[in-house]
Amino acid sequence: YAGMSIAYDFSNRTINNLIISGHNRLKVLLSKLVRYYLGCIIIYFSSTIIITLPYLLTKGWGNEFDFDELNYIILYITLTLFFTISTSTIMFFIAFFIKETGLATTLCLFTMLV
């Protein structure tokens, strides 16, 4: 996702148009980073819901729900979200430094596999 969203802006020079129009480079970069984080969070939660919801509807929760399980679920989602953001930051900087869509996407995919 980083190679396609960030490096695409560099390849097509759309990021240059933003900078030429008078926006600060840091603000442009931070806005791209926030947009990228939101996209990663949406992808994470949508895949989690798509996988969990059908199983929950067909198989049920398994046993009675208590608040200890709710604490565990909140902790798990928070830690996984933190890991997703951390990994996404690495991918963002790879795409930022490479600036070519195909190569950045390939390197990001390779980094995810390693």
C-alpha angles and dihedrals in degrees: 000000000000094000092050098045106033103029090044089063090053094044094051093037093234089134089059089057090056093050093044091051089066105268120138115253092231092051091049091049093047092048090051089048093050091047090049092049091050090050091050092048091050091049091048096049095041092053091046092051094044091053099039104039099061091047091048092049095048103035102025128221094297101232139009114310117241134175094254088066090048090054090050092049092049091048092048093049092046094050093044091049090050090051090048092052092046093051090044091055091056090049091048093055092045089054091043094054097040096047094187117105101218097042094043092050091049093049092047091051091047091049091051091052093050 
